[in-house]
Amino acid sequence: MAFFITYVVSEGQDAIRVTLPDFSIHTVVQAICDVPEQVKKALAEQYRGPVPKDSHIEDWQDDPSYRGGWWLWLNIDVDGLTDCGRRRRKLKSVPAQDAAS
């Protein structure tokens, strides 16, 4: 588990955009209480690659892409993330004839 900064900004009446700059992914939720579960889902579906080093707010605060929202830290199970990616690659590489047996 590791803490990663997360940028949250309202995008209208029923949409909240959530961005994890360290992973270069985002998702949209309807309520702030949905953030942890939707971030976990977005990471599982979208992220492929090594676990990035966690950055600091100071690394992103001057970026104009991150204006008008707020920051929070999410405790993300990065061990589960990397294990999940390894399992997927193994499953995809199994030949069709071996999978049928």
Contacts in CASP RR format, 6 or more apart in sequence:
PFRMAT RR
TARGET T0000
AUTHOR 0000-0000-0000
METHOD contacts of the structure
MODEL  1
MAFFITYVVSEGQDAIRVTLPDFSIHTVVQAICDVPEQVKKALAEQYRGP
VPKDSHIEDWQDDPSYRGGWWLWLNIDVDGLTDCGRRRRKLKSVPAQDAA
S
1 75 0 8 1.000
1 76 0 8 1.000
1 77 0 8 1.000
1 78 0 8 1.000
1 79 0 8 1.000
2 51 0 8 1.000
2 54 0 8 1.000
2 75 0 8 1.000
2 76 0 8 1.000
2 78 0 8 1.000
3 54 0 8 1.000
3 73 0 8 1.000
3 74 0 8 1.000
3 75 0 8 1.000
3 76 0 8 1.000
4 20 0 8 1.000
4 22 0 8 1.000
4 23 0 8 1.000
4 54 0 8 1.000
4 55 0 8 1.000
4 73 0 8 1.000
4 74 0 8 1.000
4 76 0 8 1.000
5 20 0 8 1.000
5 21 0 8 1.000
5 22 0 8 1.000
5 54 0 8 1.000
5 55 0 8 1.000
5 56 0 8 1.000
5 57 0 8 1.000
5 60 0 8 1.000
5 71 0 8 1.000
5 72 0 8 1.000
5 73 0 8 1.000
6 18 0 8 1.000
6 19 0 8 1.000
6 20 0 8 1.000
6 35 0 8 1.000
6 39 0 8 1.000
6 71 0 8 1.000
6 72 0 8 1.000
6 73 0 8 1.000
6 74 0 8 1.000
7 18 0 8 1.000
7 19 0 8 1.000
7 20 0 8 1.000
7 21 0 8 1.000
7 60 0 8 1.000
7 66 0 8 1.000
7 69 0 8 1.000
7 70 0 8 1.000
7 71 0 8 1.000
8 16 0 8 1.000
8 17 0 8 1.000
8 18 0 8 1.000
8 19 0 8 1.000
8 32 0 8 1.000
8 35 0 8 1.000
8 69 0 8 1.000
8 70 0 8 1.000
8 71 0 8 1.000
8 72 0 8 1.000
9 16 0 8 1.000
9 17 0 8 1.000
9 19 0 8 1.000
9 68 0 8 1.000
9 69 0 8 1.000
9 70 0 8 1.000
10 16 0 8 1.000
10 17 0 8 1.000
10 69 0 8 1.000
11 17 0 8 1.000
11 28 0 8 1.000
14 30 0 8 1.000
15 28 0 8 1.000
15 29 0 8 1.000
15 30 0 8 1.000
16 28 0 8 1.000
16 29 0 8 1.000
16 30 0 8 1.000
16 31 0 8 1.000
16 32 0 8 1.000
16 35 0 8 1.000
17 26 0 8 1.000
17 27 0 8 1.000
17 28 0 8 1.000
18 26 0 8 1.000
18 27 0 8 1.000
18 28 0 8 1.000
18 29 0 8 1.000
18 35 0 8 1.000
18 38 0 8 1.000
18 39 0 8 1.000
18 42 0 8 1.000
19 25 0 8 1.000
19 26 0 8 1.000
19 66 0 8 1.000
20 26 0 8 1.000
20 39 0 8 1.000
20 42 0 8 1.000
20 43 0 8 1.000
20 74 0 8 1.000
21 55 0 8 1.000
21 59 0 8 1.000
21 60 0 8 1.000
21 66 0 8 1.000
22 52 0 8 1.000
22 53 0 8 1.000
22 54 0 8 1.000
22 55 0 8 1.000
23 43 0 8 1.000
23 47 0 8 1.000
23 52 0 8 1.000
25 42 0 8 1.000
25 43 0 8 1.000
25 46 0 8 1.000
25 47 0 8 1.000
26 42 0 8 1.000
27 38 0 8 1.000
27 39 0 8 1.000
27 41 0 8 1.000
27 42 0 8 1.000
28 38 0 8 1.000
29 35 0 8 1.000
29 38 0 8 1.000
35 72 0 8 1.000
35 74 0 8 1.000
36 74 0 8 1.000
39 74 0 8 1.000
39 76 0 8 1.000
40 76 0 8 1.000
40 77 0 8 1.000
43 76 0 8 1.000
43 81 0 8 1.000
44 81 0 8 1.000
44 84 0 8 1.000
47 81 0 8 1.000
48 85 0 8 1.000
50 82 0 8 1.000
51 78 0 8 1.000
51 81 0 8 1.000
51 82 0 8 1.000
57 71 0 8 1.000
60 66 0 8 1.000
END
